[in-house]
């Protein structure tokens, strides 16, 4: 189930206080302040399984932090919802992600989503080096298309 951080931008029947999802991310990463942010979470069996935290928005770019506790969250619909916020709602042209350079699991995940490795930053994080990744809207289209649109496209092919 998709959980929307309720802060005035995202709302609906699955809205939870944005602070709950921010605290969940903060507890796992040890970061106390993300500044103004929007969160989208995914639950599995009643527990938070993943959260995408968007911050540092400066059109046409926004930064994303993914925290994943379980692999059971990553349905096509969940990914579409998470990526639709910056691309469809904000009109961003790109999303930027920064990870610890040693985090191969996060790197594989970002590359699978279509992010491109863009830069290496020595001593950029408290615990080491960082790597930045970018996802352009054109490289996210496969996730943004609606399911029925994908089915119609594959039938036509």
C-alpha positions as CSV (number, residue, x, y, z in Angstrom):
1,X,0.0,0.0,0.0
2,X,1.2,3.5,-0.9
3,X,1.5,5.9,2.1
4,X,1.6,9.6,1.3
5,X,3.3,12.0,3.7
6,X,0.6,14.5,4.5
7,X,2.0,17.9,4.3
8,X,-0.3,19.8,2.0
9,X,1.1,18.5,-1.3
10,X,0.3,14.8,-1.1
11,X,-2.9,13.6,0.5
12,X,-5.6,11.0,0.3
13,X,-7.0,8.0,2.1
14,X,-3.5,6.7,2.8
15,X,-2.1,9.9,4.1
16,X,0.1,9.7,7.2
17,X,1.8,12.5,8.9
18,X,4.9,13.4,6.9
19,X,6.9,13.5,10.2
20,X,6.2,9.7,10.7
21,X,7.9,8.8,7.4
22,X,10.7,11.4,7.9
23,X,11.4,9.9,11.3
24,X,11.5,6.4,9.8
25,X,14.1,7.5,7.3
26,X,16.0,9.5,9.9
27,X,16.2,6.6,12.3
28,X,17.7,4.4,9.6
29,X,20.2,6.9,8.1
30,X,21.1,8.8,11.2
31,X,20.3,12.1,9.6
32,X,18.4,14.5,11.8
33,X,17.3,17.2,9.4
34,X,16.4,16.9,5.8
35,X,14.9,20.4,5.6
36,X,11.6,20.8,3.8
37,X,10.7,17.5,2.2
38,X,7.9,15.3,0.9
39,X,7.7,11.6,1.6
40,X,6.1,8.7,-0.2
41,X,6.2,5.4,1.6
42,X,5.2,1.8,0.8
43,X,3.9,-0.6,3.4
44,X,3.9,-4.4,3.3
45,X,1.8,-6.4,5.8
46,X,1.1,-3.3,7.8
47,X,4.8,-2.3,8.2
48,X,6.7,0.5,6.4
49,X,8.8,-1.3,3.8
50,X,10.3,1.6,1.9
51,X,10.2,5.4,1.8
52,X,11.2,7.9,-0.9
53,X,12.1,11.3,0.6
54,X,12.2,14.2,-1.8
55,X,14.0,17.4,-0.8
56,X,16.3,20.1,-2.1
57,X,13.8,21.0,-4.8
58,X,15.2,23.6,-7.2
59,X,13.3,23.4,-10.5
60,X,14.0,21.5,-12.7
61,X,15.7,19.2,-10.2
62,X,14.8,17.5,-7.0
63,X,16.9,15.2,-4.8
64,X,15.6,11.8,-3.6
65,X,16.6,9.6,-0.8
66,X,15.4,6.0,-0.9
67,X,15.4,3.8,2.2
68,X,14.3,0.2,1.8
69,X,13.7,-2.3,4.5
70,X,12.1,-5.0,2.5
71,X,12.2,-6.0,-1.2
72,X,8.5,-6.6,-1.2
73,X,7.6,-2.9,-1.9
74,X,8.9,-2.5,-5.4
75,X,5.8,-3.1,-7.5
76,X,5.6,-1.3,-10.9
77,X,2.7,0.7,-9.4
78,X,4.7,1.8,-6.4
79,X,7.6,2.9,-8.5
80,X,5.2,4.7,-10.8
81,X,3.7,6.6,-7.9
82,X,7.1,7.5,-6.4
83,X,8.5,8.8,-9.7
84,X,5.2,10.5,-10.8
85,X,5.5,13.1,-7.9
86,X,8.6,14.9,-9.3
87,X,8.0,14.3,-13.0
88,X,4.2,14.7,-13.3
89,X,3.2,16.9,-10.3
90,X,6.3,19.2,-10.1
91,X,7.3,19.1,-13.7
92,X,10.9,18.2,-12.9
93,X,13.3,17.2,-15.7
94,X,15.5,15.2,-13.5
95,X,15.9,13.5,-10.1
96,X,19.3,13.4,-8.3
97,X,20.3,10.7,-5.8
98,X,23.5,10.6,-3.7
99,X,24.7,7.4,-2.1
100,X,27.7,6.1,-0.2
101,X,30.3,5.0,-2.7
102,X,30.5,1.5,-1.0
103,X,26.7,0.9,-1.2
104,X,26.6,-1.5,-4.2
105,X,23.0,-2.6,-3.4
106,X,21.8,1.0,-3.7
107,X,23.8,1.5,-6.9
108,X,22.2,-1.6,-8.5
109,X,18.8,-0.5,-7.5
110,X,19.3,3.0,-8.9
111,X,20.7,1.7,-12.2
112,X,17.7,-0.7,-12.5
113,X,15.4,2.3,-12.2
114,X,17.2,4.0,-15.0
115,X,19.5,6.4,-13.1
116,X,22.9,7.1,-14.6
117,X,26.0,7.3,-12.6
118,X,27.2,10.9,-12.8
119,X,29.9,11.7,-10.3
120,X,32.3,10.6,-7.6
121,X,32.8,12.8,-4.6
122,X,35.7,12.0,-2.2
123,X,35.0,12.7,1.5
124,X,31.5,14.1,0.8
125,X,29.8,12.0,3.5
126,X,30.5,11.7,7.2
127,X,31.3,8.0,6.6
128,X,33.2,8.2,3.3
129,X,32.9,9.0,-0.4
130,X,29.7,9.6,-2.3
131,X,28.5,8.9,-5.8
132,X,25.7,10.8,-7.5
133,X,23.2,9.5,-9.9
134,X,20.6,11.3,-12.1
135,X,17.4,10.1,-13.6
136,X,16.1,12.2,-16.6
137,X,12.4,12.1,-17.3
138,X,12.9,10.5,-20.7
139,X,14.7,7.6,-18.9
140,X,11.8,7.2,-16.5
141,X,9.0,6.9,-19.1
142,X,8.8,3.1,-18.8
143,X,7.8,3.6,-15.1
144,X,5.5,6.5,-15.7
145,X,3.3,4.9,-18.3
146,X,0.0,3.6,-17.0
147,X,-0.5,-0.2,-17.0
148,X,-3.3,-0.2,-19.6
149,X,-1.1,2.0,-21.8
150,X,1.7,-0.5,-21.6
151,X,-0.6,-3.4,-22.4
152,X,-2.0,-1.6,-25.4
153,X,1.5,-0.8,-26.6
154,X,2.7,-4.4,-26.3
155,X,-0.3,-5.7,-28.1
156,X,0.3,-3.3,-31.0
157,X,3.9,-4.4,-31.3
